Amino acid sequence: MLHDYARPGSPAVTVQAEADVPPVEPLPVGPPLPAAGPRRPWWRRARWELLLLVYAAYDGSRLLVSGNQLQAQHHGLRLLSIERALGMSPEHWLNRAFAAHAWLGVPADFLYATLHYVVTAVVLFWVWRYRRDHYVRARTWLLLMTTLGLVGFVAYPTAPPRLLEDASGFTDILALHASIGWWSGGGGVPKGLATVTNEYAAMPSLHVGWAIWCGVLLFQLTRSRVLRVLGVLYPLTIAVVVMGTANHYLLDCVAGAAVAVLGLYATGLTGRLGARITAWRAARRA
């Protein structure tokens, strides 16, 4: 409806009545936003940071044992004597075979210097990307196992076979073929970095422990028969490689397997403890 309003002496103005203006529709109101959940503990929020921190401590443990060369060599000779007393010391004949045949020694060098880092990182990323429900458990297991290994390096510094006296009869296979690789005589690390790594970190063998971690995860979390077979063969291959290149003793490999088992057991304990703490905090808030 239109109305005319006019003042004296002015033309009429046409104004639309308010009743003719369509009502403004109210904006739709969505569902209320969910309340923010409780903040996760720091050990669940931190992922790669903890792994990097523990690995830095693993490589930097040399600072704590650098002055124990004689003690580390003594520990290495003691391990050899124990193995000989038990009638099982495959390090010598494996090392002689790797030294005599380059077709064995050279591939072993590349496996030792590469797989320890690459395969572990790839398996961890694969679990995080495709098996997310198992990632926290896998990460915690790796952290605890590495921490236990670090304790062993500090508490029982051990020189690997390649760093024993010449009379022991071991050949440093990586140093023998250093001209064709990126490593030096420092146990597979890139040239120039041997002085910043712990060369007396033989007991336990985290090469074997990490390989068992990778193998168990591959065997449990994949349906591929090929990957399952590789999961079984990988730790065995690494054990042969670390002994044949004179970087670990048989008892180091056994200790690495024990550290993997202890780390897995501790992972279960921490998981149950974390669940109890979470339930207690929820009950307290309620």
C-alpha positions, 0 to 999 in steps of 0.5 A: 500500500502506498500513501502520499504525504505532502507538506504545505507548499511542497510536492507530494511524496510517495512512501511505502507503508511498513506493513508492505515490507516483507519480514526479514527471515532470521538466519538459521542457527546451527547446532551448538559447537561441541565443547573443547575436550580435555587437553591431551597430555604432552607425551601424546601431543609430542610425536616426532619431537620425542623421537628426534630428542631420543635419537639425538641423545643416542648419537650424543651419548659419546660425550658420556663414555668418550674417556672409557676406551680401555674399559670399553675394550675390556668389556668387548673382550669379556663378551668374546670370552663368554661366547667362547666359553658357551661355544657360540662365537660366529663373529670371527668366521662371518667377519673372515668371510666378509673380508675375503669376498667383496660380493659379501662385504660390499652389500653388507656395508651398504645394508649396515650404513643405510637400513638402520635409518631408512627402514625404521623411518619408513615403517614408522611413517607407514604406520602413522599414515595407514595404520593410525590406530597403532601409531601411538603404540608403535611410537612409544615402543620405539621410544622406550626401546631406544631409551633402554639402549641408551642406558645400556650404552652409558652403563656398559660401554663396549667397543665393537669387534672392529675396535679391539686390538689387532690380535683379536683378528677382526677386520673393519669391513666398512673401513676396508671399502670406505673408498666406494661408500659415503661412510668412513671408518666410524661405523657407517656414519657419513665421513667427517661425523665419526667424532660426534657419534658413540663408537662404544655403543655396541651393547645392546645392538639397536640395529637388531632391536630396531629391526625386530621392531620393524619386522613385528609391525610388518608381520602384524599390520600387513596382509601381504605375504611378501611383506610378512616374509620380509618382516621375518627375514629383516632382523635375521639379515641385520644380525648377520650383517652387524656381526659380519662387519665387525660392529657387534657381537652375538651377545649384543644381538641377543641383548638387542632382542631383549631390549625390544621385548622389554620395550614392548612390555613397558609399552603395555604398562605405560598404556594401561597406566595412561588409561588409569590416569585418564579415567581418574582425571575424568572421574575427578572432573565429574 
